[in-house]
Amino acid sequence: MIDKPKPIIERIQIDKDKLQFLKDLIANPKISPFDKNKIIKKITGLCAICGSYATQIVTYKLDDISLIERYCDTCISKAKL
């Protein structure tokens, strides 16, 4: 059995204006969830657990490949890293 490698956790660098835009976008009931997800994917990516905007990138390095997962601040503590 292969042991799970230790992940590298990095905070997504996003300026305050884009972060505020994302918060306003999520709070806006006039925008469809489909459109919200398309915009969020382009800016930060979606959280692997809840689907909100991601704030953390977790990278697992395995020989010649890397597995990349994205999490929000709330779900990073729920993830079994």
C-alpha positions in Angstrom: 0.0 0.0 0.0 1.3 3.5 -0.9 1.3 6.1 1.9 -0.4 9.3 1.2 2.2 12.0 0.6 2.3 15.1 2.8 0.4 17.9 1.0 1.7 21.4 0.3 -0.9 24.0 1.3 -0.9 27.4 -0.2 -3.2 30.4 0.1 -4.7 31.7 -3.1 -3.4 35.2 -3.7 -6.4 37.4 -4.5 -6.7 41.1 -4.2 -9.4 42.8 -2.0 -11.4 44.0 -5.0 -11.8 40.5 -6.5 -12.6 39.0 -3.1 -15.3 41.6 -2.5 -16.7 40.9 -6.1 -16.9 37.2 -5.2 -18.7 37.9 -2.0 -21.2 40.2 -3.7 -21.7 37.7 -6.5 -22.5 34.9 -4.1 -25.0 37.1 -2.2 -26.8 38.3 -5.4 -30.0 36.3 -5.8 -30.5 37.6 -9.3 -27.6 35.7 -10.7 -28.1 32.0 -11.4 -26.0 29.4 -9.6 -24.7 28.2 -13.0 -23.4 31.7 -13.9 -21.9 32.2 -10.4 -20.0 28.9 -10.7 -18.6 29.8 -14.2 -17.3 33.2 -12.8 -15.9 31.7 -9.6 -14.0 28.9 -11.6 -12.3 31.6 -13.6 -11.1 33.6 -10.6 -10.2 31.1 -7.8 -11.8 27.7 -8.6 -14.4 26.0 -6.5 -14.1 24.4 -3.1 -13.9 20.6 -3.4 -16.3 20.1 -0.5 -18.9 22.9 -0.6 -18.6 24.5 -4.0 -18.0 28.0 -2.7 -15.0 30.0 -3.9 -11.6 28.5 -3.0 -9.1 30.2 -0.8 -6.5 27.4 -0.4 -4.7 25.1 -2.9 -3.6 21.7 -1.7 -1.0 19.9 -3.8 0.1 16.3 -3.4 3.2 15.4 -5.3 3.4 11.8 -6.5 6.5 10.9 -8.6 5.7 12.4 -12.0 2.3 13.8 -11.2 0.6 16.3 -8.9 -2.9 16.1 -7.5 -4.3 19.6 -6.9 -7.4 20.2 -4.7 -9.0 23.6 -3.8 -10.8 24.4 -0.5 -12.4 27.4 1.1 -11.3 28.5 4.6 -14.2 26.7 6.3 -13.7 23.3 4.5 -9.9 23.1 4.7 -10.3 22.1 8.4 -12.8 19.3 7.4 -10.6 17.9 4.7 -8.5 14.9 5.8 -5.1 16.1 4.8 
